[in-house]
Amino acid sequence: MHPPEFTAHFSLPDEEATGLLGAKLAPFLEPGLVIYLQGDLGAGKTTLARALLRALGHAGPVKSPSYSLVEIYVVSSLYWYHFDFYRFESPEEFVDAGLGEYFHGDAICLVEWPEKAAGYVPPADLCFRFAGAAHGRQAEGLARSGKGARCLRNLSRTWQEGGCCPSPEPSFSSP
């Protein structure tokens, strides 16, 4: 994997701050993006996905796709696919389930536990890694494409302008 084109760090003291991060990111997303959401169970991955969808007007339930593998949402005629590969026992299950057909240029794909489908899931344009911190959690955003870099730069600028300054560089382990 090549180095990220842009990286930003966000201090998230509580679930509300994670929701705010999603709300501020939502307007910058565009069709065709693949976004990885990484972190331990309960780290904030689904909270971020829920906030993104709510910010764009989705009023229905947004649940973790842990058992269904994918939850499908249509917001303003844009398809959103929210995947969770936590229960995969081998990466080949991605192919066996026929999930590759969901990754196309007119949808946004949010992927939890992408490492469980390594080698099969398309590469991320944008990745958010969540980790616990002394007060809440930290989110590290890594842009892996030009489209991802545009989103993350805009998010970082908006976060700072809103008084939600990115945090100092926390230490993260490599995936």
C-alpha positions as CSV (number, residue, x, y, z in Angstrom):
1,M,0.0,0.0,0.0
2,H,1.4,3.4,-0.9
3,P,1.7,6.2,1.6
4,P,-1.3,8.4,2.2
5,E,-1.7,11.5,0.2
6,F,-2.9,13.4,3.2
7,T,-3.4,12.5,6.9
8,A,-5.4,14.3,9.7
9,H,-6.0,13.4,13.3
10,F,-9.1,14.2,15.3
11,S,-9.7,14.1,19.0
12,L,-13.2,12.7,19.8
13,P,-14.0,13.0,23.5
14,D,-17.4,11.3,23.2
15,E,-20.0,9.8,20.8
16,E,-21.4,13.3,20.1
17,A,-18.0,14.4,18.7
18,T,-17.8,11.3,16.5
19,G,-21.3,12.2,15.2
20,L,-20.1,15.7,14.5
21,L,-17.1,14.4,12.6
22,G,-19.5,12.4,10.4
23,A,-21.8,15.4,9.9
24,K,-18.9,17.6,8.9
25,L,-17.5,15.0,6.5
26,A,-20.8,14.2,4.7
27,P,-21.0,17.2,2.4
28,F,-17.6,16.4,0.9
29,L,-18.2,12.8,-0.1
30,E,-18.8,12.0,-3.7
31,P,-19.9,8.9,-5.7
32,G,-17.3,6.2,-6.2
33,L,-15.6,6.6,-2.8
34,V,-14.6,3.6,-0.8
35,I,-14.1,4.4,2.9
36,Y,-12.5,2.0,5.3
37,L,-13.6,2.3,9.0
38,Q,-11.1,0.6,11.2
39,G,-10.8,0.1,15.0
40,D,-11.8,-2.3,17.8
41,L,-15.4,-3.2,18.5
42,G,-17.2,-0.2,19.9
43,A,-14.6,2.2,18.6
44,G,-17.0,4.4,16.7
45,K,-17.2,3.0,13.2
46,T,-20.9,2.6,13.0
47,T,-21.5,5.8,14.9
48,L,-19.6,7.6,12.1
49,A,-21.6,5.8,9.4
50,R,-24.8,6.7,11.1
51,A,-23.8,10.4,11.4
52,L,-22.9,10.5,7.7
53,L,-26.3,9.2,6.7
54,R,-28.2,11.4,9.1
55,A,-26.4,14.5,7.9
56,L,-27.5,13.7,4.4
57,G,-31.1,13.4,5.4
58,H,-31.6,9.6,6.1
59,A,-34.2,9.4,8.8
60,G,-34.6,5.6,9.1
61,P,-32.6,3.3,11.3
62,V,-28.9,2.9,10.7
63,K,-27.6,-0.3,12.2
64,S,-24.4,-2.2,12.2
65,P,-24.3,-4.8,9.3
66,S,-22.5,-7.3,11.5
67,Y,-24.9,-10.1,10.7
68,S,-26.2,-9.0,7.3
69,L,-22.8,-8.2,5.8
70,V,-24.2,-5.1,4.0
71,E,-26.9,-2.5,4.8
72,I,-28.2,-0.6,1.8
73,Y,-29.3,3.0,1.9
74,V,-30.5,5.4,-0.8
75,V,-30.1,9.0,0.0
76,S,-30.9,11.7,-2.7
77,S,-30.7,8.9,-5.4
78,L,-27.2,7.9,-4.3
79,Y,-26.6,4.4,-3.1
80,W,-24.7,3.9,0.1
81,Y,-23.4,0.4,1.0
82,H,-22.4,-0.1,4.6
83,F,-20.3,-3.4,4.9
84,D,-19.1,-5.2,8.0
85,F,-16.7,-8.1,7.4
86,Y,-16.0,-8.8,11.1
87,R,-17.5,-12.3,10.9
88,F,-15.5,-13.4,7.8
89,E,-13.4,-16.4,8.6
90,S,-11.5,-16.1,5.3
91,P,-11.1,-13.2,2.7
92,E,-12.6,-15.5,0.0
93,E,-16.0,-15.0,1.6
94,F,-16.1,-11.6,-0.1
95,V,-16.1,-13.3,-3.5
96,D,-18.4,-16.1,-2.4
97,A,-21.0,-13.6,-1.2
98,G,-20.8,-11.6,-4.5
99,L,-20.0,-8.4,-2.8
100,G,-17.7,-7.0,-5.5
101,E,-20.8,-5.9,-7.5
102,Y,-21.6,-3.2,-5.0
103,F,-18.4,-1.3,-5.6
104,H,-19.0,0.9,-8.6
105,G,-18.6,4.6,-9.5
106,D,-22.1,5.7,-8.6
107,A,-22.2,4.5,-5.0
108,I,-20.4,5.2,-1.7
109,C,-19.1,2.2,0.1
110,L,-18.4,2.3,3.9
111,V,-16.3,-0.8,4.9
112,E,-15.9,-2.0,8.5
113,W,-13.2,-4.6,9.1
114,P,-11.7,-4.4,5.6
115,E,-8.7,-6.4,6.6
116,K,-11.0,-9.5,6.9
117,A,-11.5,-9.3,3.1
118,A,-7.9,-8.3,2.3
119,G,-6.9,-8.9,-1.4
120,Y,-10.6,-8.8,-2.5
121,V,-12.2,-5.7,-1.2
122,P,-11.3,-2.7,-3.5
123,P,-8.7,-0.3,-2.1
124,A,-9.8,2.7,0.1
125,D,-9.9,6.2,-1.1
126,L,-10.2,7.3,2.5
127,C,-9.6,5.4,5.7
128,F,-10.5,6.3,9.3
129,R,-8.7,4.5,12.1
130,F,-10.3,4.8,15.5
131,A,-8.3,4.2,18.7
132,G,-9.0,4.7,22.4
133,A,-7.4,7.6,24.1
134,A,-7.2,8.9,27.7
135,H,-10.3,11.0,27.1
136,G,-12.6,9.4,24.5
137,R,-11.0,8.3,21.3
138,Q,-8.8,9.4,18.4
139,A,-9.6,9.1,14.7
140,E,-6.8,9.2,12.2
141,G,-8.0,10.0,8.6
142,L,-5.8,8.8,5.8
143,A,-6.4,9.8,2.2
144,R,-5.3,7.1,-0.3
145,S,-6.5,8.8,-3.5
146,G,-7.0,12.2,-4.9
147,K,-10.7,12.1,-4.2
148,G,-10.0,11.0,-0.7
149,A,-7.4,13.7,-0.2
150,R,-10.0,16.4,-1.3
151,C,-12.5,15.1,1.2
152,L,-10.0,14.9,4.1
153,R,-8.5,18.3,3.4
154,N,-12.0,19.9,3.3
155,L,-13.0,18.0,6.5
156,S,-9.8,19.1,8.3
157,R,-10.4,22.7,7.3
158,T,-14.0,22.7,8.4
159,W,-13.2,20.9,11.6
160,Q,-10.6,23.6,12.5
161,E,-12.9,26.5,11.5
162,G,-15.7,25.1,13.7
163,G,-13.5,25.1,16.7
164,C,-13.0,21.3,16.7
165,C,-9.3,21.3,16.1
166,P,-7.5,18.2,15.0
167,S,-5.5,16.7,17.8
168,P,-1.8,16.4,18.0
169,E,-0.3,13.4,16.3
170,P,-1.4,10.3,18.3
171,S,0.5,7.0,18.0
172,F,-1.3,4.4,15.9
173,S,-0.1,1.0,15.0
174,S,0.0,0.0,11.3
175,P,-2.9,-2.1,10.0
